[in-house]
Amino acid sequence: MRSLRAGLPLLLVGALMATAPTAHAADPPLRDLAAAKNKVIGTAVTGSKLTGTYGDIAGAQFNSLTPGNAMKWGSVEPTRGSYNWAEADQIVNFAEAHGQQVRGHTLVWHSQNPGWLDNGTWTQAQLSQLMNDHIALEVGRYKGRLAAWDVVNEPFNEDGTYRQTLWYKGLGAGYIAQALTAARAADPAAKLYINDYNVEGVNAKSTALYNLVKSLKEQGVPIDGVGLQAHLIVGQVPGTLQQNIQRFADLGVDVAITELDIRMTLPSDSAKLTQQAADYKAVMNACVAVARCVGATVWGFTDSDSWIPSTFPGQGAATPYDENYAPKPAYYAIAQALGGTTTPPPTGACTAAYGVTSQWNTGFTGQVTISCKGAALSSWKVGWTYGAGQRITQAWNADCTQSGAVVSCSNAPYNGTVPDGGSVTFGFNASWSGSNPVPTVTLG
């Protein structure tokens, strides 16, 4: 985000953060564009959020869902022999109700395992049986209902050597073939993948994965595809991405972009968002260009449901929608790569004007007008930072909160809609002492 100081006293103009995807209504939804190209466009989801606007977008825009955490071993069997399938079932049921496929994630991984498994002392035979039983149970539960499974997740180190996991140390490299074979037995129809990160371009790690897949194919082990996670950084899409996708396809397996997000150093600004859009388009173009690239799944479609800020402090804004469910330039880039034609609404199509309507020795009354020309909003949020200790004491026609100097205001239930060519207004009272300088506005 960028900050500007208005040139006129007590006047503040800035872009809003829209909270509904009205601006991209001219194009068909992403799922229809993808289907026309025989591709999948998916998203990871959190089951508890599949209501309201989040659920509406997840159901309308995507033709595939991946449970972000709900099918991981630690989620489904936190205590040995005690199972929790509630969120996983919820996501599968939602997908079926919305005509979507589901990608199972993930069966055999070094992370997010239950403590009883990671901390146990197992013989080779016991560990082998635990893995087989887990795969048979989980894949079997959803037999015939899931399109694909990430059977083995992240088996390699960056240099292409095998990661020293519970599975590798206990069973050797053969655990991968064993897991794939067990998954095929549990659901012969599901496509079986090996999934990893930093394997998007041609490098030591992706070459190790390539050699593994080639060997598995030669041995007759069931392997249908590779997942390239694609947790990328703005401006750093590998130049060999399409070449890499093609070489895997040439082995006779499908390729999926499985966990796509493209993070940036915060705050975001127009230049970063433009580059991010170009990067999303480059990834999608590479997939569209290779017949056996089945499609892409974004790892959460909204910044409010992204893992990035908690894992990479100071970074974020990695998904196609902002925290308020407004489509970012990246959304339109994905649509364009899939054959869409709608362009983003013009920058500054919606603005907020801040002014002071009256002022006395200890306080003042302020007013903010949200106006749109060339776009529309179904809800809105504005914010600013006070520079001289001003404190809001009361607000009307908006819900305002203040933390320190930072103020955030969102629409009341009855005035969220701002039509193209229209405006809404809210007001507030605030205290001040000594001075009342123009605040700095943050532009989306």
Buried (B, 14 or more C-beta within 10 A) or exposed (E): BBEEEBEEEBEBBBBBBBBBBBBBEEBBBBBBBBBEBEBBBBBBBBBEBBEEBBBBBBBEBBBBBBBBBBBBBBBBBEEEEEBEBEBBBBBBBBBEEBEBBBBBBBBBBBEEBBEBBBEEEBEEEEBBEBBBEBBBEBBEBBEEBBBBBBBBBBBBBEEBEBBEBBBBEBBEEEBBBBBBBBBBBBBEEBBBBBBBBBBBBBBBBBBBBBEBBBBBBEEEBBBBBBBBBBBBBBEEBBEBBBEBBBBBBEBEBBBBBBBBBBBBEBBBBBEBBBBBBBBBBBBBBBBBEBEBBBBBBBBBBBBBBBBBBEEBEEBBBBBBBBBBBBBBBBBBBBBBBBBBEBEBBEEBBBBBBBBBEEBEEEBBBBBBBBBBBEBBBBBBBBBBBBBEEBBBEEBEBBEBEBEEBEBBBBBBEEBBBBEBEEBBBBBBBBEBEEEBEBBBBBBB
